[in-house]
């Protein structure tokens, strides 16, 4: 297989690296981010470098940068460089991780960050937030495990008019479906019930040469 074929081929889940798992092809506007995507992918693979950016689609990042407010309370399931990036843009960030080795690694980068409550939770504790009042958060990011259960919890914990972002909303798109399909449908049902809005992003992401889909809902 030639190097060009290796670059373009998407593997079992993708028609190509420029399609998401639902089969959506990135539009021409998304290719403007290809040079940065390639550069950061090479940096990650060669020297382990990751920029302080969420592992989300480029235009989703751009949209969120305008949307986030410095007085917001935020929750994220799944942590990483996104934790640092979001902490710089909101007042308080609760970040929940369920994988001990990754938690220990990310925790080292958060020692001097004052506005992050970084928690290691497993089992049902991961997605059950009984110690938080309903309608606590302005923005919630679902980018970890148990996405279906996290979506159900997020709906109760988001403020009226708040936003929930489901990353990788194209995953598990086989005929059998999967956890992400449950999460997406749960959020779409909430949008319909509450008269909210849903916006999709199909984009390349930093540090990994592939296209994914993300969904932002306003409830």
N, C-alpha and C positions, 0 to 999 in steps of 0.2 A: 504493500500500500504506500503510495507517495505521501510526502509531507502535506501536500495540499489536501489530499483525501482525508488524512488524519485530522486536519484542522476543521474541515467542513463536516465530516461525519458526526452525527449526534449520538450514536449509540442506540440501544434498544428503546429508550424512552422518547427519543427525539427523532424527527425526520432528518434534521440537520441541526447544527449548533445555532442556527438562526431561526429555528422554530421552538416554541415552547412545547410542553408535553401534551397540550390540547391540540397541537397542530397549527397554532397561530404563527404566521410569519411576521417577524419584526418589520415595521415599515421603514421607509427610506430615512426618515428623521432620526431613527434610532442608531443608524450607522455612524453618526457623528462621534459617538462614544467608543467606537471600535479601537482607535489607537490607544486610548487610556486603558481600555479593557485588556488589550494585548500586553501593554507595558506592565500593568499591575499583576497580570497572570504570570508573566515571566519572572517578575520580582518575587512573587510568592513561591513559585516552584524552585527557583535557583537559590535564593538566600533566605526564604521564609519571611519576607517583609510583607506586612499588611498595612495599607493606609488607614487612617482614622476615618472610616466611612462605614455605614451599614452595608450588609451584604444584600442589598435590595437593588431593583432596577434603577438605572441612572435617572430617568425622568421621575420616578417615584421619589428618589432622594431630593431632587430639585423641587418637586411639589411640596414635600414635607418641610423643607427648609423655609418655605414661605408660610406654611400653615402653622407650624409650632410657635407657641407663645412663651415668653420667659416666666410667666406666672402659672404655667400649667403643671398639674400633677400627672405623671405618666407611669404606666406599667408595661414591662416587656417580659414575655416568656421567651427564653433563649438569649444568651449573652455573647459578647465579643467586642470587636471594635465599635460596633453600634452603640454599646453602652457608653463609651466615652463620648461619642458623637452626640447622642441624645442628651447626655448630662450637661453638655455645653449650651443647650438650647431650651431646657425646661427648668422649672424651679426644683421639683423633686422627682426622682426616678426610682421606682421599685423594680428591680431586675431579679428574675427567678430562673435558676439553672438546676438541672437534675443530673448532670454528669460530673462526678467529683473531680477527675483529672482536669477537665476544662475549667471548672469552677476555680480550682486552685491556681491555674495559670492566669485567668482573667483577673482574679482578686489581686494579684501582684500589681496590675496596672491601675487599680482603683484606690490604692492606699492613701493618696493625697486628694482624692475626689470626695468632697464633703456632702454632696446632695444625692448620693446613690445609696439606697438600702439594698445590698446585694445578698441574696438568700439562696441557700442550697436546699431544695425540697425534692422528695421522691414520693412515688405512690400517689394516692389520692390527694395528699397535701400539696402536690405540685399545682393542681388546677383548682383546688378548693380554697377560697379566700374568705372564710367566715369571720376572720379577724378584721376585715375591712367593711366599712359601711357601703351599702348600695350607692351608686352614683358618686363614687369617689374620684374617678379618674377622667381627665380631659381627653387623653389619648392612650390607646392600648395597642401594642404590637404583639401579634401571635406569630412566633418564629422559632418554635421549639417542638417538644413532644406533645402528645395528647391534644392535638389541635381541635378535634371535635369538642372535647370537654372544655378546653380553654375558651372556645367560642361561646359556649353556653354560659360560662361564668362571666365572660367579658360583657355580655349583653346586660347583665344585672349590675355590673360595677361601673359602667360608663355613664357619664353625666348626660343629661338631655342635650342634644346638639353636639355630643362628643364624637370622636372618630375611632374606628378600629381598623387596623391594617392586618390583613392575612397575607403573609408572604408565601410564595410558592403555591399560589392558588390553582396552578395547573397540575399539581402532582396527583398521583393515584387516579389518572384519567382512563384506566382500563374499563372494560365492561363490568368488572367486579366492583369497581369503585374503591373507596378506602377512606382513611381518617380525614384526609384533607377535603374530600368531597363532602363529608358530613359537616365539616367546619364551614365550607363555602355555603352550603344549603342552609345551614343554621343562620348565618348572617344575612343571606338573601331573604329568608323568611322574616327576620326581624325588620329588615328594610321595608318590606311590604306591609307588615303589621303596623309599624310606627310612622310610615310615610317618609322614610329616609331616602338616602341616595347611595348609589354604588358606582365606583369608578375603577376601571381596570387599567393596568400598565403592563405592556409586553415589551421587555427590554433586556439588553445586556446588563451584566452586573460586574462590579469591580472584582478583580483578582481571580475570575473564573470565566473562561471563554465559552459561554453558553447563554441562551435566552431563557428567561423565566417569566411567569406572570405573577402579578401581585394585585390584590383587591383592597381598595380603601372604601369603607362605608361610613356614612354619617347617620347617626341615629338621634 
